[in-house]
Each structure stands twice: as structure tokens, then as C-alpha cells.
């Protein structure tokens, strides 16, 4: 599946994971879904960052 994805998509996905990991100071798989949803909500509603709109975690 990964081979089918573009290099740019993989780069941006990795960058997004890095931002989240740095924010929580933890590896991404140690961050709960509720924490991720709060992070994305705060990013869009409070800080007004459009990059995260619609990315609430429903299932991993």
C-alpha cells in the first residue's frame, strides 16, 4: 500500500506525525484518540489553523 502513495504525501504525513509527537513530547502511538481530537479541535477552532480541519480521529 505504501508504494502506491506519492512521495509528497508520505513526506507530509511524516511531518504531521512529527508535529504531533513534538507537541505531546511522546511517540504518536502513545497518544490517545481523545488527546488527538482535542489537539485537532484546538488547532482549528482556537488557533484557526486550516491545515487540520476535518481530521478528527474516528478509528485507528
TIPA-480171 format. One record per residue: residue in three letters; x, y, z of N, C-alpha, C, O, CB in turn. Coordinates in pm, 1 decimal. Glycine has a CB too. Layout:
<recs>
+------+----------+----------+----------+----------+----------+----------+----------+----------+----------+----------+----------+----------+----------+----------+----------+
! type !     n.xx !     n.yy !     n.zz !    ca.xx !    ca.yy !    ca.zz !     c.xx !     c.yy !     c.zz !     o.xx !     o.yy !     o.zz !    cb.xx !    cb.yy !    cb.zz !
+------+----------+----------+----------+----------+----------+----------+----------+----------+----------+----------+----------+----------+----------+----------+----------+
!  ala !        X !        Y !        Z !        X !        Y !        Z !        X !        Y !        Z !        X !        Y !        Z !        X !        Y !        Z !
...
+------+----------+----------+----------+----------+----------+----------+----------+----------+----------+----------+----------+----------+----------+----------+----------+
</recs>
This chain:
<recs>
+------+----------+----------+----------+----------+----------+----------+----------+----------+----------+----------+----------+----------+----------+----------+----------+
! type !     n.xx !     n.yy !     n.zz !    ca.xx !    ca.yy !    ca.zz !     c.xx !     c.yy !     c.zz !     o.xx !     o.yy !     o.zz !    cb.xx !    cb.yy !    cb.zz !
+------+----------+----------+----------+----------+----------+----------+----------+----------+----------+----------+----------+----------+----------+----------+----------+
!  unk !     82.3 !   -119.2 !      0.0 !      0.0 !      0.0 !      0.0 !     86.5 !    125.2 !      0.0 !     56.7 !    219.5 !    -73.3 !    -93.5 !      0.0 !    120.1 !
!  unk !    191.6 !    129.0 !     79.0 !    276.3 !    248.0 !     88.1 !    339.3 !    280.6 !    -46.3 !    358.3 !    397.8 !    -78.6 !    385.3 !    228.3 !    193.5 !
!  unk !    371.9 !    179.2 !   -124.7 !    433.8 !    201.9 !   -255.6 !    340.2 !    276.2 !   -350.0 !    386.0 !    339.8 !   -445.0 !    475.3 !     69.2 !   -318.0 !
!  unk !    210.2 !    269.0 !   -325.2 !    112.5 !    334.1 !   -411.4 !     95.9 !    482.3 !   -378.7 !     35.4 !    555.7 !   -456.9 !    -20.8 !    263.9 !   -400.0 !
!  unk !    147.3 !    527.0 !   -266.9 !    130.6 !    665.8 !   -224.8 !    243.8 !    751.4 !   -279.3 !    356.3 !    704.4 !   -296.2 !    125.1 !    676.0 !    -71.7 !
!  unk !    212.6 !    877.5 !   -306.5 !    314.3 !    966.6 !   -361.3 !    418.2 !   1002.4 !   -255.2 !    391.6 !    996.4 !   -135.2 !    249.3 !   1093.9 !   -416.9 !
!  unk !    535.3 !   1039.0 !   -301.8 !    643.4 !   1077.5 !   -211.0 !    603.0 !   1199.9 !   -128.9 !    632.9 !   1207.5 !     -9.7 !    773.0 !   1106.3 !   -290.0 !
!  unk !    535.5 !   1294.9 !   -191.9 !    491.2 !   1415.6 !   -122.0 !    391.9 !   1385.4 !    -11.3 !    398.4 !   1444.3 !     96.6 !    429.5 !   1512.2 !   -219.8 !
!  unk !    299.6 !   1293.3 !    -38.3 !    201.7 !   1254.9 !     62.4 !    270.4 !   1191.5 !    182.4 !    238.4 !   1223.5 !    296.9 !     98.5 !   1158.5 !      3.1 !
!  unk !    364.4 !   1102.1 !    156.5 !    437.2 !   1037.1 !    266.0 !    519.6 !   1137.9 !    345.6 !    528.1 !   1128.7 !    468.0 !    528.4 !    926.8 !    211.2 !
!  unk !    580.2 !   1233.9 !    276.1 !    658.6 !   1337.6 !    343.7 !    569.3 !   1421.6 !    434.1 !    604.2 !   1447.4 !    549.3 !    729.9 !   1427.7 !    240.8 !
!  unk !    454.5 !   1464.2 !    382.7 !    362.9 !   1546.0 !    462.4 !    303.1 !   1467.9 !    578.6 !    283.5 !   1523.2 !    686.8 !    251.6 !   1600.5 !    374.6 !
!  unk !    274.0 !   1340.6 !    557.3 !    222.3 !   1256.6 !    665.0 !    326.7 !   1244.2 !    776.3 !    294.4 !   1257.1 !    894.4 !    183.3 !   1116.5 !    611.2 !
!  unk !    450.6 !   1219.5 !    738.0 !    559.0 !   1210.6 !    836.2 !    578.3 !   1340.6 !    911.4 !    602.6 !   1340.3 !   1032.1 !    688.3 !   1171.6 !    768.2 !
!  unk !    567.7 !   1451.9 !    840.3 !    581.4 !   1583.4 !    903.6 !    468.8 !   1606.0 !   1004.6 !    492.5 !   1656.7 !   1114.2 !    580.9 !   1695.5 !    796.8 !
!  unk !    347.6 !   1568.6 !    967.7 !    233.8 !   1583.6 !   1058.6 !    250.9 !   1498.5 !   1183.7 !    222.0 !   1543.5 !   1294.5 !    103.7 !   1546.1 !    987.7 !
!  unk !    297.7 !   1376.3 !   1165.9 !    324.7 !   1290.7 !   1282.0 !    430.9 !   1352.2 !   1372.5 !    420.3 !   1346.2 !   1495.0 !    369.3 !   1151.3 !   1236.3 !
!  unk !    532.5 !   1410.9 !   1311.8 !    639.8 !   1473.7 !   1389.9 !    586.6 !   1591.4 !   1470.4 !    623.0 !   1607.4 !   1587.0 !    753.5 !   1520.4 !   1297.6 !
!  unk !    500.1 !   1675.2 !   1409.8 !    442.3 !   1789.5 !   1481.9 !    363.0 !   1742.6 !   1603.6 !    375.5 !   1798.8 !   1712.4 !    351.6 !   1872.0 !   1388.4 !
!  unk !    281.5 !   1639.6 !   1584.0 !    200.2 !   1587.6 !   1694.2 !    289.7 !   1529.0 !   1803.2 !    267.8 !   1554.2 !   1921.7 !    101.1 !   1480.6 !   1643.1 !
!  unk !    389.2 !   1451.7 !   1764.0 !    480.1 !   1390.8 !   1861.7 !    554.9 !   1497.7 !   1941.0 !    572.3 !   1484.4 !   2062.1 !    580.4 !   1297.9 !   1791.2 !
!  unk !    598.4 !   1602.2 !   1873.9 !    668.2 !   1710.6 !   1943.7 !    574.3 !   1785.4 !   2037.4 !    613.7 !   1822.5 !   2148.0 !    729.9 !   1808.0 !   1842.9 !
!  unk !    451.2 !   1807.7 !   1994.5 !    353.7 !   1877.7 !   2078.7 !    331.0 !   1802.5 !   2210.0 !    329.4 !   1862.7 !   2317.4 !    220.2 !   1894.8 !   2003.4 !
!  unk !    313.4 !   1670.9 !   2200.7 !    286.1 !   1589.7 !   2319.0 !    412.7 !   1537.8 !   2386.2 !    406.8 !   1482.7 !   2496.2 !    198.2 !   1473.6 !   2281.6 !
!  unk !    526.2 !   1555.1 !   2320.8 !    653.7 !   1503.9 !   2371.5 !    646.5 !   1352.2 !   2396.3 !    699.7 !   1300.3 !   2494.5 !    692.5 !   1577.3 !   2501.7 !
!  unk !    578.6 !   1283.7 !   2303.2 !    562.8 !   1138.4 !   2309.5 !    559.5 !   1082.6 !   2168.3 !    534.6 !   1155.7 !   2072.4 !    433.9 !   1099.1 !   2387.1 !
!  unk !    584.5 !    954.4 !   2156.0 !    568.6 !    888.1 !   2026.9 !    420.1 !    886.2 !   1989.5 !    334.9 !    874.8 !   2077.6 !    626.7 !    743.1 !   2031.1 !
!  unk !    388.2 !    897.2 !   1860.9 !    247.7 !    903.6 !   1819.7 !    161.6 !    787.0 !   1868.9 !     44.6 !    807.4 !   1901.2 !    240.5 !    909.3 !   1671.1 !
!  unk !    216.0 !    666.7 !   1875.2 !    133.6 !    553.2 !   1918.7 !    108.6 !    552.2 !   2069.7 !     37.6 !    465.1 !   2119.8 !    200.0 !    423.2 !   1877.8 !
!  unk !    166.3 !    648.1 !   2142.4 !    140.1 !    661.9 !   2286.1 !     43.6 !    777.1 !   2314.6 !     27.4 !    817.1 !   2429.9 !    271.5 !    683.9 !   2362.2 !
!  unk !    -19.9 !    830.1 !   2211.3 !   -113.9 !    941.0 !   2225.3 !   -254.2 !    886.0 !   2201.9 !   -279.4 !    818.0 !   2102.4 !    -80.7 !   1058.0 !   2125.1 !
!  unk !   -345.1 !    915.9 !   2294.1 !   -480.7 !    860.7 !   2282.5 !   -561.0 !    933.9 !   2174.9 !   -526.6 !   1044.5 !   2133.4 !   -554.0 !    869.4 !   2417.9 !
!  unk !   -666.9 !    870.0 !   2131.9 !   -755.8 !    929.8 !   2032.6 !   -818.2 !   1057.6 !   2087.8 !   -831.6 !   1156.1 !   2015.3 !   -865.9 !    830.0 !   1990.6 !
!  unk !   -856.1 !   1057.0 !   2215.0 !   -913.8 !   1177.2 !   2275.4 !   -814.0 !   1292.7 !   2275.9 !   -851.4 !   1407.3 !   2251.1 !   -960.3 !   1147.7 !   2418.3 !
!  unk !   -687.9 !   1263.0 !   2304.0 !   -585.1 !   1367.2 !   2301.5 !   -566.9 !   1422.8 !   2160.6 !   -552.6 !   1543.7 !   2142.2 !   -451.8 !   1312.3 !   2354.0 !
!  unk !   -567.5 !   1334.1 !   2061.3 !   -554.2 !   1378.9 !   1922.5 !   -672.8 !   1465.0 !   1880.8 !   -654.7 !   1568.6 !   1816.8 !   -541.3 !   1258.6 !   1828.6 !
!  unk !   -793.8 !   1422.9 !   1916.6 !   -911.6 !   1502.4 !   1882.4 !   -906.5 !   1639.8 !   1947.4 !   -941.1 !   1739.3 !   1883.6 !  -1038.7 !   1429.7 !   1924.6 !
!  unk !   -864.0 !   1647.3 !   2073.0 !   -851.3 !   1776.5 !   2140.6 !   -745.8 !   1863.0 !   2072.3 !   -764.4 !   1983.8 !   2057.2 !   -815.7 !   1756.4 !   2289.1 !
!  unk !   -636.0 !   1802.1 !   2031.3 !   -529.2 !   1874.2 !   1960.9 !   -580.6 !   1931.0 !   1828.8 !   -558.7 !   2048.5 !   1799.1 !   -408.4 !   1781.2 !   1935.4 !
!  unk !   -649.4 !   1847.9 !   1748.9 !   -701.7 !   1894.5 !   1620.5 !   -810.5 !   1999.9 !   1640.2 !   -816.3 !   2097.5 !   1565.3 !   -756.8 !   1776.6 !   1539.5 !
!  unk !   -896.6 !   1981.3 !   1739.9 !  -1001.4 !   2079.9 !   1768.2 !   -939.2 !   2213.9 !   1804.3 !   -977.9 !   2317.7 !   1750.4 !  -1093.1 !   2031.1 !   1882.2 !
!  unk !   -843.5 !   2211.3 !   1895.1 !   -777.0 !   2334.5 !   1938.0 !   -705.5 !   2400.4 !   1820.0 !   -706.1 !   2522.8 !   1806.9 !   -676.6 !   2305.2 !   2052.0 !
!  unk !   -644.8 !   2319.7 !   1735.4 !   -572.9 !   2373.3 !   1619.6 !   -665.9 !   2445.7 !   1522.8 !   -627.7 !   2546.3 !   1462.9 !   -500.4 !   2261.3 !   1546.7 !
!  unk !   -788.5 !   2394.2 !   1507.6 !   -880.9 !   2455.1 !   1411.9 !   -967.9 !   2563.1 !   1473.9 !   -980.8 !   2671.7 !   1417.4 !   -968.5 !   2349.3 !   1351.1 !
!  unk !  -1027.5 !   2535.6 !   1588.2 !  -1124.1 !   2627.7 !   1647.0 !  -1060.8 !   2740.1 !   1727.9 !  -1109.2 !   2853.2 !   1723.9 !  -1218.2 !   2551.9 !   1733.9 !
!  unk !   -955.9 !   2712.0 !   1799.7 !   -894.7 !   2812.4 !   1886.6 !   -784.1 !   2887.2 !   1814.1 !   -778.7 !   3010.2 !   1817.4 !   -839.4 !   2747.1 !   2013.2 !
!  unk !   -696.3 !   2812.9 !   1748.7 !   -582.2 !   2875.6 !   1683.2 !   -609.8 !   2909.0 !   1537.1 !   -532.6 !   2981.8 !   1474.6 !   -461.8 !   2785.4 !   1692.6 !
!  unk !   -718.6 !   2856.7 !   1482.2 !   -758.5 !   2888.0 !   1345.7 !   -668.6 !   2833.8 !   1236.7 !   -659.6 !   2893.0 !   1129.2 !   -766.8 !   3032.0 !   1330.9 !
!  unk !   -602.0 !   2722.9 !   1262.0 !   -514.2 !   2662.8 !   1161.1 !   -597.6 !   2576.7 !   1066.5 !   -650.2 !   2473.5 !   1108.2 !   -401.8 !   2577.8 !   1228.2 !
!  unk !   -610.6 !   2616.7 !    940.5 !   -693.7 !   2539.5 !    848.2 !   -633.7 !   2405.6 !    807.3 !   -704.6 !   2322.0 !    751.2 !   -719.8 !   2620.1 !    726.0 !
!  unk !   -505.9 !   2382.8 !    833.5 !   -440.6 !   2259.4 !    788.9 !   -498.9 !   2134.6 !    854.1 !   -484.0 !   2024.6 !    800.8 !   -292.5 !   2266.4 !    817.8 !
!  unk !   -563.5 !   2149.9 !    966.2 !   -611.5 !   2032.8 !   1039.0 !   -762.4 !   2015.0 !   1028.9 !   -815.3 !   1920.4 !   1087.3 !   -571.5 !   2042.7 !   1183.9 !
!  unk !   -833.2 !   2100.1 !    958.8 !   -978.6 !   2093.6 !    952.0 !  -1026.2 !   1957.1 !    902.5 !   -979.0 !   1906.0 !    801.0 !  -1032.0 !   2203.8 !    861.0 !
!  unk !  -1120.6 !   1899.8 !    976.4 !  -1179.6 !   1774.1 !    934.8 !  -1095.8 !   1651.0 !    961.6 !  -1125.9 !   1544.0 !    908.8 !  -1209.1 !   1780.4 !    793.0 !
!  unk !   -992.6 !   1662.9 !   1041.3 !   -905.0 !   1547.8 !   1064.4 !   -924.0 !   1486.9 !   1202.7 !   -827.5 !   1439.8 !   1263.0 !   -760.5 !   1588.4 !   1046.6 !
!  unk !  -1044.5 !   1487.1 !   1253.1 !  -1067.8 !   1424.2 !   1381.4 !  -1051.2 !   1273.9 !   1366.4 !  -1087.7 !   1216.2 !   1263.9 !  -1207.9 !   1459.4 !   1435.9 !
!  unk !   -997.1 !   1212.5 !   1467.2 !   -966.8 !   1069.6 !   1460.7 !  -1090.8 !    990.5 !   1500.6 !  -1142.4 !   1006.1 !   1611.2 !   -846.5 !   1033.5 !   1552.7 !
!  unk !  -1137.5 !    906.9 !   1411.3 !  -1254.0 !    824.7 !   1440.4 !  -1213.0 !    681.7 !   1473.6 !  -1267.1 !    620.3 !   1565.6 !  -1350.6 !    825.8 !   1322.2 !
!  unk !  -1119.4 !    630.9 !   1400.0 !  -1067.7 !    497.2 !   1430.3 !   -927.7 !    484.2 !   1372.6 !   -896.8 !    537.5 !   1266.0 !  -1161.4 !    386.2 !   1373.7 !
!  unk !   -845.3 !    413.1 !   1444.8 !   -706.2 !    393.9 !   1402.1 !   -687.4 !    255.7 !   1345.0 !   -577.0 !    220.5 !   1303.5 !   -609.3 !    416.2 !   1518.6 !
+------+----------+----------+----------+----------+----------+----------+----------+----------+----------+----------+----------+----------+----------+----------+----------+
</recs>
